[in-house]
């Protein structure tokens, strides 16, 4: 298969893919991969296969094609191709919740000295690295990366990247419980879709609606949460987007749990868990198990609640997800307090405070916890964040957290 024929077949596959004929598109692209002698065409078709498998939640296949693409990029001896292939390798590992590997591959991308094309990818690299740091609950570095990605998006007038970063920032602030910002950023993403997204994939609209649903639920606006989640789910079902279907089912379950409708919540959690297991989203499984634990607690089935926390703890430890562990220690403390088991209760209280210290989840001005309840937060240029009211009350001449770190002894 020559260069022109390769190009035609790739375009044919893209047309089928955009028409929701995904399996036919995959067949066309696989034929190109088998028969084409053009390395640049093979590289491009591998990019199409990587994107398609990512959207379907076939993350192991996504990783397999990303590894083949690295070999093709080396054959082409072009730094731009190499940067793009390492970015796809980073994204594949991010989807499989291999966060340390993601960060390592992202750093490789940023160290490559390519042309302007490579530099344009730096925003996407920063976003992927931010998502990985967030998966590890390293909040300051996550925020640093998201803000870098946002600067790249603005400098390159890349509205699609800006939309994706806004969704990640919504997720970031939802986790540390600044629900006003958790809603603001996906709303901004939805505005970008409305203003610029006529030719974009509907997945951008679905993604912003899902993150809005999460924020609305946490704010107690359950009817708004349900409307946004239903719209997101509708698009996810139309496009066979399994990862988003799993997230929407989790959100539906959380909404029903917020309404104390445990009997409706449980099957939604089960369906979400099934898809999360199928696609390999272990971080999503931790979230599902946290919701299931809370349902068992509502029903006062404390032994079943503890069973769920054990499974979730094993997953969270394997991922290095410290926020998940903190939440689990908090739930276990409540369970053992109810059961009157003082030794176990104290053990989880100690571990909870260790997690808070490790993640620096406290305000450097008032010393109170961050992420314990809904609070407006403000980040300084160094990406350390504080209660907004503390900054307004005390002002700041530089960051108190950075000052403390600078006087720590180098050797102990």
C-alpha positions in Angstrom: 0.0 0.0 0.0 1.6 3.3 -1.2 1.6 6.7 0.5 -1.5 8.1 -1.4 -3.6 4.9 -0.8 -2.6 4.9 2.9 -3.8 8.5 3.2 -7.1 7.7 1.5 -7.7 4.7 3.8 -7.0 6.7 6.9 -9.5 9.3 5.8 -12.0 6.6 5.1 -11.6 5.2 8.6 -12.0 8.7 10.1 -15.2 9.2 8.2 -16.6 5.9 9.5 -15.5 6.7 13.0 -17.1 10.1 12.9 -20.3 8.4 11.7 -20.3 6.1 14.8 -19.3 3.1 12.8 -16.4 2.4 15.1 -15.8 -1.3 14.5 -15.7 -0.7 10.7 -13.3 2.2 11.2 -11.0 -0.1 13.3 -11.0 -2.8 10.6 -10.0 -0.2 7.9 -7.1 1.2 10.1 -5.9 -2.3 11.0 -5.7 -3.2 7.3 -3.6 0.0 6.7 -1.3 -1.0 9.6 -0.8 -4.5 8.1 -0.3 -3.4 4.5 1.2 0.1 4.4 4.9 0.6 3.7 4.7 4.3 4.5 6.2 4.9 8.1 4.5 8.4 8.4 1.2 6.9 7.4 1.6 4.0 9.9 2.4 6.6 12.6 -0.8 8.5 11.8 -3.0 5.4 11.7 -1.6 4.3 15.1 -2.6 7.7 16.4 -6.2 7.0 15.2 -6.2 3.6 16.8 -4.9 5.0 20.1 -7.6 7.7 20.2 -10.4 5.2 19.3 -9.3 2.7 21.9 -9.0 5.4 24.5 -12.6 6.6 23.9 -13.9 3.0 24.1 -12.1 2.4 27.3 -9.9 -0.3 25.8 -6.9 1.0 27.7 -4.7 -2.1 27.4 -5.0 -2.0 23.6 -4.4 1.7 23.7 -1.1 1.0 25.5 -0.2 -1.8 23.0 -0.6 0.6 20.0 1.3 3.4 21.9 4.3 1.1 22.3 4.2 0.2 18.5 4.0 3.9 17.7 7.2 4.6 19.7 9.0 2.1 17.5 7.6 3.8 14.4 8.6 7.2 15.6 12.2 6.0 16.2 12.2 4.6 12.6 11.2 8.1 11.3 14.0 9.8 13.4 11.8 12.9 13.9 11.7 14.5 17.4 8.1 15.7 16.8 6.9 12.2 16.1 8.8 10.9 19.2 7.3 13.6 21.5 3.8 12.7 20.3 4.3 9.0 20.8 5.7 9.5 24.3 2.6 11.6 25.1 0.4 8.8 23.9 2.4 6.4 26.1 1.9 8.8 29.1 -1.9 9.0 28.4 -2.2 5.2 28.1 -0.6 4.8 31.5 -2.7 7.6 33.0 -5.9 5.8 31.9 -4.6 2.6 33.5 -3.9 4.5 36.7 -0.1 3.9 36.4 0.5 7.5 37.7 4.3 7.3 38.4 4.9 5.9 34.8 2.7 8.7 33.4 4.8 11.4 35.2 8.0 9.8 34.0 6.9 9.7 30.3 5.6 13.3 30.5 9.0 14.4 31.8 10.6 12.6 28.8 8.3 14.6 26.5 9.1 17.9 28.1 12.9 17.2 27.9 12.7 16.6 24.1 13.9 19.5 22.0 11.6 19.3 19.0 10.1 22.0 16.8 7.1 24.3 17.3 4.9 21.2 16.8 6.4 19.5 19.9 6.0 22.7 21.9 2.3 22.9 21.0 2.0 19.4 22.6 3.4 20.7 25.9 0.0 21.8 27.1 -1.4 18.3 26.7 1.7 16.9 28.4 1.2 19.3 31.3 -2.5 18.3 31.5 -1.7 14.5 31.6 1.0 15.1 34.3 -1.5 17.1 36.3 -4.1 14.3 36.2 -1.4 11.9 37.3 -0.3 14.1 40.3 -4.0 14.4 41.2 -4.4 10.6 41.1 -1.5 10.5 43.6 -3.1 13.3 45.7 0.0 15.5 45.2 -2.2 18.6 45.0 0.3 21.5 44.7 2.1 19.8 41.8 -1.2 18.9 40.2 -2.4 22.5 40.3 1.0 23.7 39.0 0.6 21.4 35.9 -3.0 22.5 35.3 -2.1 26.1 35.4 0.8 25.5 33.0 -1.6 23.6 30.7 -4.0 26.6 30.8 -1.2 29.0 29.9 -0.3 26.9 26.9 -4.0 26.7 25.9 -4.3 30.6 26.1 -1.0 31.2 24.3 -1.9 28.9 21.4 -5.6 29.8 21.4 -6.4 26.1 21.9 -10.0 26.1 23.1 -10.3 22.2 23.1 -7.3 22.0 25.5 -8.7 24.8 27.6 -12.0 22.9 27.8 -10.2 19.7 29.0 -8.1 21.6 31.6 -11.2 23.3 33.0 -12.8 19.8 33.5 -9.7 18.6 35.3 -9.7 21.8 37.5 -13.3 21.1 38.3 -12.2 17.6 39.5 -9.3 19.1 41.4 -11.5 21.5 43.4 -14.2 18.9 43.9 -11.6 16.7 45.6 -10.4 19.4 48.0 -14.0 20.6 48.6 -14.1 24.1 47.1 -17.4 23.4 45.5 -17.9 26.9 44.0 -14.7 26.5 41.9 -15.7 22.8 41.3 -18.8 24.1 39.5 -17.2 27.2 38.0 -14.6 25.4 35.9 -16.9 22.8 34.2 -19.4 25.6 33.5 -16.5 27.5 31.8 -15.8 24.3 29.8 -19.5 24.1 28.8 -19.4 27.7 27.6 -16.3 26.9 25.5 -18.2 24.0 23.9 -21.2 26.3 23.2 -19.1 29.1 21.7 -16.4 27.2 19.8 -17.4 23.5 19.8 -19.6 23.3 16.7 -17.1 21.0 15.0 -15.9 19.3 18.1 -16.7 15.8 19.2 -19.8 15.6 21.4 -17.6 14.1 24.1 -16.5 17.6 25.1 -20.1 18.5 25.9 -20.6 15.2 27.7 -17.4 15.7 29.7 -18.4 19.2 30.9 -21.9 18.1 31.8 -20.6 15.2 33.9 -18.2 17.4 35.9 -21.1 19.9 36.4 -23.2 17.0 37.7 -20.6 16.1 40.3 -20.3 19.7 41.6 -24.1 20.2 41.7 -24.5 16.9 43.7 -21.8 18.1 46.2 -23.6 21.4 46.5 -26.9 19.6 47.3 -28.5 20.7 44.0 -29.6 17.2 43.2 -32.2 17.9 40.5 -29.5 20.0 38.5 -27.0 17.1 39.1 -29.5 14.6 37.7 -30.2 16.7 34.6 -26.5 17.2 33.8 -25.7 13.5 34.4 -28.6 12.4 32.2 -27.4 14.5 29.3 -23.8 13.2 29.7 -25.0 9.6 29.9 -27.1 10.0 26.8 -24.1 11.1 24.7 -21.9 8.4 26.3 -24.4 5.7 25.2 -24.7 7.2 21.7 -21.0 7.1 21.2 -20.2 3.8 23.1 -18.0 5.8 25.5 -17.6 3.1 28.3 -15.4 5.2 30.6 -17.9 8.0 30.7 -20.8 5.6 31.2 -19.1 4.2 34.3 -18.5 7.7 35.7 -22.2 8.7 35.0 -23.5 5.5 36.7 -21.3 6.3 39.7 -22.7 9.9 39.8 -26.3 8.6 39.5 -25.6 6.2 42.4 -24.1 9.1 44.5 -27.2 11.2 43.8 -29.6 8.4 44.9 -27.4 7.9 48.0 -27.6 11.7 48.8 -31.4 11.2 48.6 -31.0 8.3 51.1 -32.5 6.0 48.3 -30.0 3.2 49.0 -32.0 0.5 47.1 -31.8 2.5 43.9 -28.1 3.4 44.5 -26.8 -0.1 44.9 -27.5 -1.4 41.4 -26.0 1.8 39.9 -22.8 1.2 41.9 -22.8 -2.4 40.8 -23.1 -1.4 37.1 -20.4 1.2 37.5 -18.1 -1.2 39.2 -18.6 -3.8 36.4 -17.5 -1.3 33.7 -14.6 0.2 35.8 -13.3 -3.4 36.3 -13.7 -4.1 32.6 -11.7 -1.0 31.5 -9.2 -1.1 34.3 -10.1 2.2 36.1 -8.9 1.3 39.6 -9.2 4.9 40.8 -12.8 4.8 39.8 -13.3 1.5 41.7 -12.0 3.2 44.8 -14.7 5.9 44.4 -17.4 3.2 43.8 -16.4 1.3 46.9 -16.4 4.5 49.0 -20.0 5.1 47.9 -21.0 1.5 48.6 -19.5 1.8 52.1 -21.6 4.9 52.8 -24.7 3.0 51.7 -24.0 0.1 54.1 -23.5 2.7 56.8 -26.9 4.3 56.1 -28.4 0.8 56.5 -26.3 0.3 59.7 -24.7 -2.8 58.1 -21.3 -2.0 59.6 -19.6 -5.4 58.9 -20.5 -5.1 55.2 -19.2 -1.5 55.3 -15.9 -2.7 56.6 -15.7 -5.3 53.9 -16.0 -2.5 51.3 -13.3 -0.4 53.0 -10.9 -3.3 53.0 -11.2 -3.8 49.2 -11.0 0.0 48.6 -7.9 0.3 50.9 -6.0 -2.4 49.0 -6.7 -0.6 45.7 -5.9 2.9 47.0 -2.6 1.7 48.5 -1.7 0.0 45.2 -2.4 3.3 43.3 -0.7 5.6 45.8 -4.0 7.5 46.1 -3.6 9.2 49.5 -6.9 11.1 49.4 -8.8 7.8 49.0 -6.9 6.4 52.0 -7.7 9.5 54.1 -11.4 9.1 53.3 -11.3 5.4 54.2 -9.6 6.1 57.5 -12.3 8.7 58.2 -15.1 6.2 57.4 -13.4 3.4 59.5 -13.1 5.8 62.4 -16.9 6.4 62.3 -17.6 2.7 62.0 -15.4 1.7 64.9 -16.7 4.6 67.0 -20.3 3.2 66.4 -19.1 -0.4 67.2 -17.3 0.9 70.4 -14.0 -0.6 69.3 -11.6 2.0 70.8 -8.2 0.5 69.7 -9.2 0.3 66.1 -10.8 3.7 66.2 -7.5 5.3 67.6 -5.5 3.5 64.9 -7.5 5.1 62.1 -7.5 8.5 63.8 -3.6 8.4 63.8 -3.5 7.2 60.1 -6.0 9.9 59.1 -3.8 12.7 60.6 -0.7 11.1 58.9 -2.5 11.4 55.6 -3.4 15.1 56.2 0.2 15.9 57.0 1.6 14.0 54.1 -0.8 15.8 51.6 -0.3 19.2 53.4 -4.1 19.3 53.5 -4.3 22.2 56.0 -4.2 25.9 55.8 -0.8 27.4 56.5 -2.4 30.4 58.1 -5.1 29.1 60.5 -3.8 25.5 60.7 -7.3 24.0 60.1 -7.9 21.2 57.7 -8.6 21.7 54.0 -11.0 19.3 52.3 -12.9 18.5 55.5 -15.9 20.7 54.5 -16.9 23.0 51.6 -14.6 26.1 51.8 -13.6 28.8 49.4 -9.8 28.4 48.7 -7.3 30.5 47.0 -4.0 29.5 45.4 -0.9 31.7 45.5 1.5 31.8 42.5 3.5 28.9 44.0 0.3 26.8 43.9 0.1 26.4 47.7 -3.6 27.0 48.6 -5.2 28.5 51.6 -8.7 29.4 52.9 -9.7 32.5 51.0 -11.0 34.2 54.2 -7.5 33.7 55.8 -5.8 35.4 52.9 -8.3 38.2 53.0 -7.9 38.6 56.8 -4.2 38.3 57.1 -2.9 39.3 53.7 0.4 37.7 52.7 4.0 38.8 52.0 4.9 35.6 50.2 3.8 32.0 50.9 4.0 30.9 54.6 4.2 27.2 53.4 7.2 28.0 51.1 8.9 30.0 54.0 8.5 26.9 56.3 9.9 24.6 53.6 13.0 26.8 53.1 14.0 26.6 56.7 13.8 22.8 57.0 17.3 21.3 57.5 18.7 19.5 54.5 20.0 16.6 56.5 18.6 15.1 59.7 
